[in-house]
Amino acid sequence: MKKKNGILFLLSLMLTSNLFAQGQDKKNIIGFGAGISPKYDYAVWIGEPVNVWVTKNTSPVFQLFYARQMNQALRLGGYFEYESATMKFFQYG
């Protein structure tokens, strides 16, 4: 896990330094985000009448995106989101 965090930190540091080196013409856009995915319980009906209850635990969510402005109205980029939630399934009926 420390290795992944180190790689993400170095990547974000390189992209951020590139943003400040652009001068007046800012064509690269980078963003970071963090949040919480709340716990929820809900029922799901699958196929033959089977009631399945799903429980999802609360977990942190991290986002990273990068976009490059191609022209005045077009930006191309990518988006990465990491969430480590666990789910439990209970069958009734």
CORWO-V345184 format. One record per backbone hydrogen bond with DSSP energy under -0.5 kcal/mol. NH is the residue of the N-H (numbers start at 1). CO is the residue of the C=O. E is the energy in kcal/mol with one decimal. If there is no record, write none. Layout:
nh=NH co=CO e=E
nh=NH co=CO e=E
This chain:
nh=5 co=1 e=-2.3
nh=6 co=2 e=-2.3
nh=7 co=3 e=-2.2
nh=8 co=4 e=-2.5
nh=9 co=5 e=-2.3
nh=10 co=6 e=-2.4
nh=11 co=7 e=-2.5
nh=12 co=8 e=-2.4
nh=13 co=9 e=-2.4
nh=14 co=10 e=-2.4
nh=15 co=11 e=-2.3
nh=16 co=12 e=-2.4
nh=17 co=13 e=-2.3
nh=18 co=14 e=-1.7
nh=19 co=15 e=-1.8
nh=20 co=16 e=-1.8
nh=21 co=17 e=-1.0
nh=22 co=19 e=-1.1
nh=23 co=20 e=-0.6
nh=25 co=22 e=-0.9
nh=26 co=24 e=-1.3
nh=27 co=25 e=-1.0
nh=29 co=67 e=-3.2
nh=31 co=65 e=-2.4
nh=33 co=63 e=-2.1
nh=35 co=61 e=-2.5
nh=37 co=59 e=-3.3
nh=38 co=36 e=-0.7
nh=40 co=56 e=-1.3
nh=42 co=54 e=-1.8
nh=44 co=52 e=-3.0
nh=46 co=44 e=-0.5
nh=46 co=50 e=-1.6
nh=50 co=46 e=-0.6
nh=50 co=48 e=-0.7
nh=51 co=92 e=-1.5
nh=52 co=44 e=-2.7
nh=52 co=50 e=-0.6
nh=53 co=90 e=-3.3
nh=54 co=42 e=-2.5
nh=55 co=88 e=-2.5
nh=56 co=40 e=-2.4
nh=57 co=86 e=-2.3
nh=59 co=37 e=-1.9
nh=61 co=35 e=-2.6
nh=62 co=82 e=-2.4
nh=63 co=33 e=-2.6
nh=64 co=80 e=-2.4
nh=65 co=31 e=-2.2
nh=66 co=78 e=-2.1
nh=67 co=29 e=-2.8
nh=68 co=76 e=-3.2
nh=69 co=27 e=-3.2
nh=70 co=68 e=-0.6
nh=70 co=74 e=-2.5
nh=71 co=74 e=-1.4
nh=74 co=71 e=-0.5
nh=76 co=68 e=-2.3
nh=78 co=66 e=-2.4
nh=80 co=64 e=-2.8
nh=82 co=62 e=-2.8
nh=84 co=60 e=-0.9
nh=88 co=55 e=-2.6
nh=90 co=53 e=-2.6
nh=92 co=51 e=-2.8
